Amino acid sequence: MSTIINDRIDVRISKQQKELIKHASVLKGFKSLTEFVVFCISNEANNIIKEHDIVLKTIEDKKLFVDAILNPPKANDKLKRAQMNHSNFIKKNESKN
């Protein structure tokens, strides 16, 4: 499968980083360092996008999330009790250290 090259990314890294990346590339059997780098960054980019889309899949999800952050509901009794239990737990563990 051939790849059409139509853009370029220049990156400056330390010699140690380059040696580490070269070593990993050889271990994985890539023909070139460039092939390995493109493979890795493409995979990571896809993973980040998938993670992001799982949590906030639609524009409506994103709007609801932002609205909940900007306009949080008032704490109910269960939340207040949980917060008090958490505070007590933290205080007890701080005194042990």
Buried (B, 14 or more C-beta within 10 A) or exposed (E): EEEEEEEEEEEEEEEEEEEEBEEEBEEEEBEEBEEBBBEBEEEEEEEEEEEEEEEBEEEEEEEEEEEEEEEEEEEEEEEEEEEEEEEEEEEEEEEEE
